[in-house]
Amino acid sequence: MAADPIAYIPYGAYWSTPFARWQGALSHLHSLTFAAHVANGAISKRAIDMERIDFGVLGMTVPQKGCFYGLPWLTGQIGAAHIGGPTIMQACATGARIISLAAREVASGSAKAAIVVAADRVSNGPHIYYPAPTAMGGAGASEDWVLDNFAKDPFAGVAMVQTAENVASKFQISRQAQDDVALMRRSQYDQALKDDAAFLKRFMDLPFDVPDARGRKTLATLMGDDGVYPANEEKLRALKPAIEGGSVSFGTQTHPADGNAAMVLTTRDNAASMATDKAVEVSVLGFGLAREEPAYMPAAPVPAAKKALAQAELSIADIDIVTSHNPFAVNDLVFAKETGFPLDRMNPYGCSLVWGHPQGPTGLRSVIELIEALAIKGGGYGLFQGCAAGDTAMAVVVKVANRA
């Protein structure tokens, strides 16, 4: 018997933009003003009464001009200036964290309904100068926010790709196995594109009009995620390792991307009245956070998932579908090896390994896809798990059922 729900998600009261490969179709857009632009259209289409929402959380990992004002600036732009709340940055676990924070706010009675928005533009990240007046000549330090942090974890002292190599070596994961998983995930994503992208249209408003920087003109129209490459087994298997002598290639890791996603969390009664299909009930049952030893990031989702399952009072055998933020194919292989969960029951419609990683929104979109995959199945228990910078990970357990 599962634990009592922490909070509820009104079925359909969520959305995601297509994700676009960095320096692609969305690279000119300020992530917060773009998220507000998308939210205004999505809220109207789903007939969400923003007066019923009294709390908000913004998740972002790449600073944008004016982001000091965070969530209140965003809600002001969507005509909901009565909504306040924090702005959260937890690297690639940001999406899961903002769901957790909002769910617990509702569970405690501090809020009746919350909106969470995750927005990032990894393209054109800021170049930051840190003054150091006591240094020689008063010369300060500088940082390329995105590129420098991709290249080195200041605590573990290695690039993110090295963490994947470390895990591949520790768990004896071969290059061929990584290639096989990458090909499987790309094939699963093809299921999301079937019937004119019917699966994506369950939570994306497609065709998607890409606005100019002011949100006044349409510069392009996307029919889905932008910059996803078709599968090519021969080319994939011929790629050289990203690190000489290693096993991880550029074909078995994700790519940086831009985009945003959002979700409403509330009480059971509110969820029923705000859902686009009142026959479907979505509940949140548990969360988990874990940290692995330094420089072993892709292994962290395993203990995070175990904690989330324990809180939900479930076992991995109870889970019907798993979605993952898998910046490396290694992630899914370790998870399957350590938990026994079948690889082919993970990510039935694709994952971040395929459609990219705008950081903050990645996990949020993955939870949305988990809900929709369970709804198509007719209900059940689902687990999202994903790693994050700093050798950490978060996991979320949800249930989709017919409302009694």
KAHU-V221551 format. One record per pair of residues at least 12 apart in sequence whose C-alpha atoms are under 8 Angstrom apart, sorted by the first residue. I is the first residue (numbers start at 1). J is the second residue. If there is no record, write none. Layout:
i-><I;I>
j-><J;J>
//
This chain:
i-><1;1;2;2;2;2;3;3;3;3;3;4;4;5;5;5;5;6;6;6;6;6;6;6;7;7;7;7;7;7;7;7;7;7;7;8;8;8;8;8;8;8;8;8;8;9;9;9;9;9;9;9;9;9;10;10;10;10;10;10;10;10;10;10;10;10;11;11;11;11;11;11;11;11;11;12;12;12;12;12;12;13;13;13;13;13;13;13;14;14;14;14;14;14;15;15;15;15;15;15;15;15;15;16;16;16;16;16;16;16;17;17;17;17;17;17;17;18;18;18;18;18;18;18;19;19;19;19;19;19;19;19;19;19;19;20;20;20;20;20;20;20;20;21;21;21;21;21;21;21;21;22;22;22;22;22;22;22;23;23;24;24;25;25;25;26;26;26;26;27;27;27;27;28;28;29;29;29;30;30;30;30;31;31;31;31;31;31;32;32;32;32;32;33;33;34;35;35;35;35;35;36;36;36;36;37;37;39;39;40;42;46;48;50;51;52;52;53;53;53;53;53;54;54;54;54;54;54;54;55;55;55;55;55;55;55;55;55;56;56;56;56;56;56;56;56;56;56;56;57;57;57;57;57;57;57;57;57;57;57;57;58;58;58;58;58;58;58;58;58;58;58;59;59;59;59;59;59;59;59;59;59;59;59;60;60;60;60;60;60;60;60;60;60;61;61;61;61;61;61;61;62;62;62;62;62;62;62;63;63;64;70;70;71;71;71;71;72;72;89;90;90;91;91;91;91;92;92;92;92;92;92;92;92;93;93;93;93;93;93;93;93;94;94;94;94;94;95;95;95;95;95;95;95;96;96;96;96;96;97;98;99;99;99;100;102;102;102;102;103;103;103;106;106;106;107;112;112;113;113;113;113;113;114;114;114;115;115;115;115;116;116;116;116;117;117;117;117;117;118;118;118;118;118;118;119;119;119;119;119;119;120;120;120;120;120;120;120;121;121;121;121;122;122;122;122;122;122;123;123;123;125;125;125;126;126;126;127;127;127;127;128;128;128;128;129;129;129;130;153;153;155;155;156;156;156;157;158;160;160;160;161;161;162;162;163;163;163;163;164;164;164;164;164;164;164;165;165;165;166;166;167;167;167;167;167;168;168;171;173;173;174;175;175;176;177;178;178;178;178;178;179;179;179;179;179;181;181;181;182;182;182;182;183;183;184;185;185;185;185;185;185;185;186;186;186;186;187;187;188;188;188;188;189;189;189;189;189;190;190;191;191;191;192;192;197;199;200;202;203;206;206;206;207;207;207;207;208;208;208;208;209;209;210;225;227;228;228;228;236;239;248;252;252;252;253;253;253;253;253;254;254;254;254;254;254;254;254;254;255;255;255;255;255;256;256;256;256;257;257;257;257;258;258;259;259;260;260;260;261;261;261;262;278;279;279;280;280;280;280;280;281;281;281;281;282;282;282;282;282;283;283;283;284;284;284;284;285;285;285;285;285;285;286;286;286;286;286;286;286;286;287;287;287;287;287;287;287;287;287;287;288;288;288;288;288;288;288;288;288;288;289;289;289;289;289;289;289;289;289;290;290;290;290;290;290;291;291;291;291;291;292;292;293;294;294;295;295;296;297;297;297;297;297;297;297;298;298;298;298;298;298;298;299;299;299;299;300;300;300;300;301;301;301;301;301;301;301;301;301;302;302;302;302;304;304;304;304;305;305;305;305;305;305;308;308;308;309;312;316;316;317;318;319;319;319;319;320;320;320;320;320;321;321;321;321;321;321;321;321;321;321;322;322;322;322;322;322;322;322;323;323;323;323;323;323;323;323;323;323;323;323;324;324;324;324;324;324;324;324;324;325;325;325;325;325;325;325;325;325;325;326;326;326;326;326;327;327;327;328;329;348;349;349;351;352;363;363;366;367;367;370;370;370;371;371;371;374;375;375;378;379;379;379;379;380;380;380;381;381;381;381;382;382;382;383;383;383;383;384;384>
j-><313;314;285;312;313;314;285;311;312;313;314;285;312;283;284;285;286;103;104;107;283;284;285;286;103;104;106;107;265;266;267;268;283;284;285;103;265;266;267;268;271;281;282;283;284;263;264;265;266;271;281;282;283;284;264;265;266;270;271;272;273;274;275;276;281;282;271;274;275;276;277;278;280;281;282;46;202;203;275;276;277;46;48;263;264;274;275;276;203;261;262;263;264;368;42;203;204;205;261;262;263;365;368;203;204;259;260;261;262;365;38;204;205;208;259;260;261;204;208;222;224;225;226;259;224;225;226;257;258;259;260;355;356;357;358;225;226;227;257;258;259;355;356;226;227;228;255;256;257;258;356;121;122;123;255;256;257;258;123;124;226;227;210;220;226;121;210;258;259;121;123;124;258;212;213;121;212;213;64;65;121;213;64;119;120;121;259;260;64;67;74;119;120;74;77;215;74;117;119;260;261;74;75;77;78;78;215;78;262;78;205;276;274;80;80;112;113;83;112;113;114;115;82;83;84;111;112;113;114;83;84;85;102;111;112;113;114;115;71;75;83;84;85;86;102;114;115;116;117;71;85;86;87;88;98;101;102;114;115;116;117;70;71;85;86;87;88;98;116;117;118;119;87;88;89;94;95;98;116;117;118;119;360;361;87;88;89;94;118;119;120;359;360;361;89;90;91;94;120;359;360;120;121;122;125;126;145;146;125;126;126;86;87;84;85;86;87;84;85;360;360;388;359;360;388;389;359;360;362;363;386;387;388;389;359;360;363;386;387;388;393;394;118;359;360;361;363;118;360;361;362;363;364;365;363;364;394;395;396;394;116;116;265;364;287;114;115;116;265;265;266;284;265;266;267;267;266;267;264;265;266;267;270;264;265;266;262;263;264;265;262;263;264;265;260;261;262;263;361;260;261;262;360;361;364;259;260;261;358;360;361;258;259;260;358;359;360;361;257;258;259;358;146;256;257;258;358;359;256;257;258;144;145;146;144;145;146;142;143;144;145;142;143;144;145;141;142;143;142;389;390;294;390;294;295;390;295;295;295;297;389;242;248;243;295;295;296;297;298;248;296;297;298;328;330;331;246;247;248;295;296;296;297;298;299;330;247;330;334;330;333;247;247;248;237;333;248;252;329;330;333;236;237;251;252;329;329;332;333;251;252;329;353;231;233;344;347;348;349;350;351;353;354;230;231;350;354;231;350;347;348;349;350;348;349;350;351;354;349;350;348;349;350;349;350;224;349;224;372;368;222;223;224;221;222;223;224;221;222;223;224;221;222;222;355;355;354;355;356;251;251;328;328;329;353;326;327;328;329;353;326;327;328;352;353;354;355;356;357;327;353;355;356;357;356;357;358;359;356;357;358;359;357;358;358;361;358;360;361;361;364;365;364;403;402;403;375;400;401;402;403;400;401;402;403;371;398;399;400;401;398;399;400;396;397;398;399;311;312;396;397;398;399;308;309;310;311;312;396;397;398;305;307;308;309;311;312;394;395;396;397;304;305;306;307;308;309;311;394;395;396;303;304;305;307;308;392;393;394;395;303;304;307;392;393;394;304;390;391;392;393;391;392;391;390;391;390;391;391;387;388;389;390;391;392;393;326;328;330;331;334;387;391;331;334;335;387;387;391;392;393;331;335;385;386;387;392;393;394;395;334;335;338;339;385;393;394;395;383;384;385;394;395;396;395;396;397;397;397;339;341;341;381;380;381;382;383;345;374;380;381;382;345;346;347;348;370;373;374;381;382;383;345;346;347;370;382;383;384;385;346;347;348;351;366;367;369;370;382;383;384;385;346;347;351;352;363;366;384;385;386;351;352;353;362;363;366;384;385;386;387;351;352;353;386;387;352;353;357;353;353;373;369;373;366;366;384;386;384;384;396;382;383;384;398;399;400;400;400;401;401;399;400;401;402;399;400;401;397;398;399;400;397;398;399;395;396;397;398;396;397>
//
